[in-house]
């Protein structure tokens, strides 16, 4: 683990980047899970994906999902970490709906990872 003016980083072996930024201890724990998961070939948070969606006022917004994952079988997934309490928010529901459609159009699996 290292820190910089941009946040905290973790050394990785399954990412194209030797260091990956995380926003919370939950993300750090999930990065560790991905590193150890034998079905995961590669993963990153530094993917550059921005998924557009319309907010409650009809304004176009975008969000950056947490993880892009490639499994050893070649399938690709996007994982978004969210607390259960946030899943009920209208804004979160709009993001999820947009992410599901965006991923479906690209034959990518979208998963919400929630433990609270």
N, C-alpha and C positions, 0 to 999 in steps of 0.2 A: 504494500500500500504506500502511496506517495501523495503529497498534496501540492497544489499550485494555486495561483491566483484564480484559476477557473474551477477549482473543486478538488475532489478526491479521486484518485486513480488506483486501479488494481492491475497488477501484472497478469497477463493472460497467455495461454498457449493455443487456444482455438480461434482466436481473433486474428485478422490480418494486421492488427495493430498490437504492439507489445504492451500498451497500456490502454485501459478503457475507463472512462469517466462514469461515476455513479452518483445518483442524486440522494440516495438514502441507504440505510443499512439493509433494508429489505431488498433493494436492487443489488447491493453487494452480495448478499446471501444467494440471490438468484443467479448471479454471475458465477458463483462458486458451484452451484448446482449444475449449470450448463457446462462448466469445465469438466465436471466429474461424470456427466451423463454420457454413457457409451453410445447412445443413438444420435447424439449431436456431433456433427462433423465440424461445423464452424458457426460462430455467432458474432454479433457486434451491436453496439449502441450507436456507433459512428457510421450510420448508413445513409444519411442524407434524405431519407424518405419524409415527405410532408404530405399528409392526406388532407385534401380540402373537404370542408363541410359547411353547411349554412347554419348560423347560430339562430337563436330564437327570434331575432329581429330580421332574419333573412340576409344578413351580411355574410359574405364569404370569409371564412376563417380557415386555418389549417392547424394540424397538430402533428407532432413528431412521435411516433410510437416508440416504445422503450427498446425492444430487441428485434433484430432480424436474425433468423436462425436457419441454417441449412442442416438437414439431417443426413445421416450416412446413406439413406435410401434415395437421396436427391430431392426430397420434398422440401419446400420452403415454408416457413411460418413467421408470422409477426406476433409477438407477445407483448401485451400491454399490462403493466402492473397497476392495479387500482384497489384501494380499500373498498370494502363492501358498502360502507356508508356513502361513498362517492358514486356508486353504480346507480343510485336512485335519482341523481341530479339530472334535470333535463339536458343540460349541456353535455354531460357524459354520455347520455343515451344518443344524442345526435352524433357525437364523435364515433361511438361504437357502430352505429348504423352505417355511417359513411365508410368506416374502416372495413366493415364486412363486405360492402359492395365493391370497394376498391380492391380488396384482396381476391374476391370471387372473380372479378374481371381478369385477374392476373394468375389465377389458379394457385393462389397462396392461401394457406390456412391462417385465420385470425383467431387468437385465443386471449381471453381475459384471465389473468392470474390474480387471484384474490384470496387472501387468507384471513382477513378481518372483516 
